[in-house]
């Protein structure tokens, strides 16, 4: 039996709980690993809040929502490692949840702004044309720019057949810790 078949056969709540348990375990494991990170690595330990996403879709002829309001949190444990989770109203006007690990190995500091580049490995739900609204995993490119209290994340979501509409996505965030 393929994992995809298990998720369809199992009660949707069970599959969701298994995924959330896995993500919690992965997040805790990352916290432990990053706390044991090399001594010369400066621990960041920042907490950011965001009001969802703003998207600009590649197919402008579709009537897609581009102000994807919601609530999210991002926690950076070290310069290269962060996690995020939250929910938002997606481009199809459905509620979506997400959880992601951010690996940001590239860093530079132009004009006093911290810039990080890497990959976000995220799990998302709420897109009816993908797994009937169930969870799916997606790796996405990530560029983050962070000032002292204000920052933004930029990513590109690819178009996937008739399942997912591609877009450039911006997430504005406010540092609270």
C-alpha atoms as a printed R data frame, in Angstrom:
    type eleno elety resid chain resno       x      y       z
1   ATOM     1    CA   UNK     A     1   0.000  0.000   0.000
2   ATOM     2    CA   UNK     A     2   1.336  3.400  -0.962
3   ATOM     3    CA   UNK     A     3   1.358  6.206   1.639
4   ATOM     4    CA   UNK     A     4  -1.093  8.137  -0.548
5   ATOM     5    CA   UNK     A     5  -3.539  5.202  -0.361
6   ATOM     6    CA   UNK     A     6  -3.160  5.018   3.425
7   ATOM     7    CA   UNK     A     7  -4.137  8.675   3.759
8   ATOM     8    CA   UNK     A     8  -7.219  8.129   1.592
9   ATOM     9    CA   UNK     A     9  -8.211  4.935   3.422
10  ATOM    10    CA   UNK     A    10  -7.654  6.307   6.906
11  ATOM    11    CA   UNK     A    11 -10.035  8.698   8.553
12  ATOM    12    CA   UNK     A    12  -8.989 12.261   7.525
13  ATOM    13    CA   UNK     A    13  -8.577 13.264  11.171
14  ATOM    14    CA   UNK     A    14  -6.190 10.381  11.816
15  ATOM    15    CA   UNK     A    15  -4.012 11.253   8.815
16  ATOM    16    CA   UNK     A    16  -3.944 14.890   9.910
17  ATOM    17    CA   UNK     A    17  -3.009 13.956  13.501
18  ATOM    18    CA   UNK     A    18  -0.202 11.696  12.255
19  ATOM    19    CA   UNK     A    19   1.153 14.518  10.076
20  ATOM    20    CA   UNK     A    20   0.917 17.079  12.881
21  ATOM    21    CA   UNK     A    21   2.650 14.673  15.307
22  ATOM    22    CA   UNK     A    22   5.418 14.161  12.778
23  ATOM    23    CA   UNK     A    23   5.835 17.917  12.298
24  ATOM    24    CA   UNK     A    24   5.901 18.515  16.072
25  ATOM    25    CA   UNK     A    25   8.564 15.824  16.503
26  ATOM    26    CA   UNK     A    26  10.621 17.244  13.635
27  ATOM    27    CA   UNK     A    27  10.380 20.761  15.084
28  ATOM    28    CA   UNK     A    28  11.469 19.619  18.550
29  ATOM    29    CA   UNK     A    29  14.311 17.603  17.008
30  ATOM    30    CA   UNK     A    30  15.459 20.653  15.074
31  ATOM    31    CA   UNK     A    31  15.380 22.723  18.238
32  ATOM    32    CA   UNK     A    32  17.581 20.176  20.025
33  ATOM    33    CA   UNK     A    33  20.000 19.903  17.094
34  ATOM    34    CA   UNK     A    34  20.277 23.645  16.604
35  ATOM    35    CA   UNK     A    35  20.809 24.223  20.322
36  ATOM    36    CA   UNK     A    36  23.821 21.928  20.049
37  ATOM    37    CA   UNK     A    37  25.032 23.798  16.962
38  ATOM    38    CA   UNK     A    38  28.748 24.683  16.789
39  ATOM    39    CA   UNK     A    39  29.902 27.089  19.513
40  ATOM    40    CA   UNK     A    40  31.017 29.732  17.045
41  ATOM    41    CA   UNK     A    41  27.552 29.964  15.475
42  ATOM    42    CA   UNK     A    42  25.539 32.852  16.859
43  ATOM    43    CA   UNK     A    43  22.110 31.643  17.966
44  ATOM    44    CA   UNK     A    44  19.436 33.940  16.639
45  ATOM    45    CA   UNK     A    45  16.304 32.869  18.545
46  ATOM    46    CA   UNK     A    46  13.923 35.303  16.908
47  ATOM    47    CA   UNK     A    47  10.131 35.131  16.834
48  ATOM    48    CA   UNK     A    48   8.204 36.761  13.985
49  ATOM    49    CA   UNK     A    49   4.426 37.114  13.494
50  ATOM    50    CA   UNK     A    50   2.757 37.587  10.111
51  ATOM    51    CA   UNK     A    51  -0.751 38.397   8.792
52  ATOM    52    CA   UNK     A    52  -0.736 35.768   6.026
53  ATOM    53    CA   UNK     A    53   0.487 36.135   2.453
54  ATOM    54    CA   UNK     A    54   0.134 38.431  -0.529
55  ATOM    55    CA   UNK     A    55   0.357 36.724  -3.908
56  ATOM    56    CA   UNK     A    56   0.678 37.791  -7.537
57  ATOM    57    CA   UNK     A    57  -0.505 34.947  -9.780
58  ATOM    58    CA   UNK     A    58   1.136 34.170 -13.105
59  ATOM    59    CA   UNK     A    59  -2.208 33.535 -14.821
60  ATOM    60    CA   UNK     A    60  -3.804 36.971 -14.550
61  ATOM    61    CA   UNK     A    61  -6.983 35.849 -16.367
62  ATOM    62    CA   UNK     A    62  -8.152 33.782 -13.393
63  ATOM    63    CA   UNK     A    63 -10.156 35.405 -10.608
64  ATOM    64    CA   UNK     A    64  -7.872 34.327  -7.752
65  ATOM    65    CA   UNK     A    65  -7.621 35.842  -4.295
66  ATOM    66    CA   UNK     A    66  -4.303 37.643  -3.837
67  ATOM    67    CA   UNK     A    67  -4.704 39.016  -0.306
68  ATOM    68    CA   UNK     A    68  -4.409 35.771   1.639
69  ATOM    69    CA   UNK     A    69  -5.050 36.984   5.204
70  ATOM    70    CA   UNK     A    70  -4.360 34.741   8.166
71  ATOM    71    CA   UNK     A    71  -2.003 34.407  11.111
72  ATOM    72    CA   UNK     A    72   1.413 32.812  11.281
73  ATOM    73    CA   UNK     A    73   4.514 32.536  13.404
74  ATOM    74    CA   UNK     A    74   8.144 31.984  12.452
75  ATOM    75    CA   UNK     A    75  10.887 31.007  14.902
76  ATOM    76    CA   UNK     A    76  14.556 31.246  13.895
77  ATOM    77    CA   UNK     A    77  16.803 29.015  16.032
78  ATOM    78    CA   UNK     A    78  20.055 29.787  14.229
79  ATOM    79    CA   UNK     A    79  21.016 31.791  11.147
80  ATOM    80    CA   UNK     A    80  20.504 28.738   8.901
81  ATOM    81    CA   UNK     A    81  17.457 27.158  10.595
82  ATOM    82    CA   UNK     A    82  13.893 28.290  11.275
83  ATOM    83    CA   UNK     A    83  10.378 26.841  11.431
84  ATOM    84    CA   UNK     A    84   7.028 28.429  10.674
85  ATOM    85    CA   UNK     A    85   3.356 27.538  10.991
86  ATOM    86    CA   UNK     A    86   0.002 29.210  10.568
87  ATOM    87    CA   UNK     A    87  -3.150 29.456   8.508
88  ATOM    88    CA   UNK     A    88  -4.532 31.732   5.809
89  ATOM    89    CA   UNK     A    89  -7.331 32.090   3.291
90  ATOM    90    CA   UNK     A    90  -5.805 30.666   0.111
91  ATOM    91    CA   UNK     A    91  -6.177 31.891  -3.457
92  ATOM    92    CA   UNK     A    92  -9.218 29.622  -3.965
93  ATOM    93    CA   UNK     A    93 -10.986 31.285  -0.959
94  ATOM    94    CA   UNK     A    94 -10.558 28.212   1.254
95  ATOM    95    CA   UNK     A    95  -8.858 28.082   4.673
96  ATOM    96    CA   UNK     A    96  -5.347 26.550   4.534
97  ATOM    97    CA   UNK     A    97  -2.913 25.521   7.257
98  ATOM    98    CA   UNK     A    98   0.837 25.212   6.888
99  ATOM    99    CA   UNK     A    99   3.959 24.139   8.727
100 ATOM   100    CA   UNK     A   100   7.468 24.425   7.296
101 ATOM   101    CA   UNK     A   101  11.138 24.003   8.028
102 ATOM   102    CA   UNK     A   102  13.318 26.778   6.586
103 ATOM   103    CA   UNK     A   103  16.907 26.001   5.631
104 ATOM   104    CA   UNK     A   104  18.636 29.310   4.849
105 ATOM   105    CA   UNK     A   105  22.353 28.600   4.274
106 ATOM   106    CA   UNK     A   106  23.125 31.745   2.246
107 ATOM   107    CA   UNK     A   107  23.511 35.042   4.103
108 ATOM   108    CA   UNK     A   108  24.534 38.603   3.358
109 ATOM   109    CA   UNK     A   109  23.950 42.007   4.930
110 ATOM   110    CA   UNK     A   110  23.465 44.874   2.450
111 ATOM   111    CA   UNK     A   111  22.746 48.276   4.036
112 ATOM   112    CA   UNK     A   112  22.261 46.721   7.492
113 ATOM   113    CA   UNK     A   113  19.483 44.342   6.379
114 ATOM   114    CA   UNK     A   114  19.934 40.611   7.054
115 ATOM   115    CA   UNK     A   115  19.218 38.658   3.881
116 ATOM   116    CA   UNK     A   116  18.903 34.861   3.908
117 ATOM   117    CA   UNK     A   117  18.310 32.517   0.969
118 ATOM   118    CA   UNK     A   118  17.461 28.843   0.923
119 ATOM   119    CA   UNK     A   119  14.582 26.388   0.770
120 ATOM   120    CA   UNK     A   120  11.335 26.063   2.697
121 ATOM   121    CA   UNK     A   121  10.074 22.491   3.020
122 ATOM   122    CA   UNK     A   122   6.417 22.924   3.873
123 ATOM   123    CA   UNK     A   123   3.244 20.941   4.412
124 ATOM   124    CA   UNK     A   124  -0.019 22.586   3.306
125 ATOM   125    CA   UNK     A   125  -3.712 21.721   3.234
126 ATOM   126    CA   UNK     A   126  -6.933 23.352   2.071
127 ATOM   127    CA   UNK     A   127  -6.437 23.232  -1.708
128 ATOM   128    CA   UNK     A   128  -9.403 21.197  -2.958
129 ATOM   129    CA   UNK     A   129  -7.734 20.219  -6.238
130 ATOM   130    CA   UNK     A   130  -4.716 18.771  -4.395
131 ATOM   131    CA   UNK     A   131  -5.489 15.603  -2.381
132 ATOM   132    CA   UNK     A   132  -9.110 16.749  -2.019
133 ATOM   133    CA   UNK     A   133  -8.002 19.506   0.347
134 ATOM   134    CA   UNK     A   134  -5.721 17.194   2.348
135 ATOM   135    CA   UNK     A   135  -2.104 17.726   3.270
136 ATOM   136    CA   UNK     A   136   0.722 17.786   0.724
137 ATOM   137    CA   UNK     A   137   4.441 18.564   0.951
138 ATOM   138    CA   UNK     A   138   6.137 21.184  -1.204
139 ATOM   139    CA   UNK     A   139   9.737 22.439  -1.362
140 ATOM   140    CA   UNK     A   140   9.825 26.140  -2.230
141 ATOM   141    CA   UNK     A   141  12.686 28.589  -2.830
142 ATOM   142    CA   UNK     A   142  12.947 31.191  -0.084
143 ATOM   143    CA   UNK     A   143  14.453 34.647   0.169
144 ATOM   144    CA   UNK     A   144  14.104 36.457   3.500
145 ATOM   145    CA   UNK     A   145  15.013 40.079   4.247
146 ATOM   146    CA   UNK     A   146  14.967 41.136   7.901
147 ATOM   147    CA   UNK     A   147  15.502 44.435   9.611
148 ATOM   148    CA   UNK     A   148  15.458 44.873  13.370
149 ATOM   149    CA   UNK     A   149  11.643 44.626  13.698
150 ATOM   150    CA   UNK     A   150  10.234 44.294  10.172
151 ATOM   151    CA   UNK     A   151  10.945 41.640   7.568
152 ATOM   152    CA   UNK     A   152   9.571 39.783   4.599
153 ATOM   153    CA   UNK     A   153   9.735 36.356   3.028
154 ATOM   154    CA   UNK     A   154   9.573 35.942  -0.732
155 ATOM   155    CA   UNK     A   155   8.927 32.684  -2.550
156 ATOM   156    CA   UNK     A   156   7.729 31.399  -5.893
157 ATOM   157    CA   UNK     A   157   4.959 28.800  -6.038
158 ATOM   158    CA   UNK     A   158   5.067 26.869  -9.312
159 ATOM   159    CA   UNK     A   159   1.975 26.169 -11.405
160 ATOM   160    CA   UNK     A   160   1.149 22.454 -11.150
161 ATOM   161    CA   UNK     A   161  -1.184 21.384 -13.967
162 ATOM   162    CA   UNK     A   162  -4.774 22.224 -13.013
163 ATOM   163    CA   UNK     A   163  -4.134 21.623  -9.298
164 ATOM   164    CA   UNK     A   164  -2.193 24.658  -8.109
165 ATOM   165    CA   UNK     A   165  -1.940 28.147  -9.595
166 ATOM   166    CA   UNK     A   166   1.590 29.526  -9.579
167 ATOM   167    CA   UNK     A   167   2.424 32.864  -7.989
168 ATOM   168    CA   UNK     A   168   5.071 35.097  -6.517
169 ATOM   169    CA   UNK     A   169   4.280 35.198  -2.802
170 ATOM   170    CA   UNK     A   170   5.313 37.807  -0.232
171 ATOM   171    CA   UNK     A   171   4.862 37.444   3.506
172 ATOM   172    CA   UNK     A   172   5.395 40.550   5.650
173 ATOM   173    CA   UNK     A   173   6.479 39.794   9.221
174 ATOM   174    CA   UNK     A   174   6.938 41.645  12.502
175 ATOM   175    CA   UNK     A   175   9.601 40.634  15.016
176 ATOM   176    CA   UNK     A   176   8.152 40.247  18.512
177 ATOM   177    CA   UNK     A   177  11.139 38.603  20.218
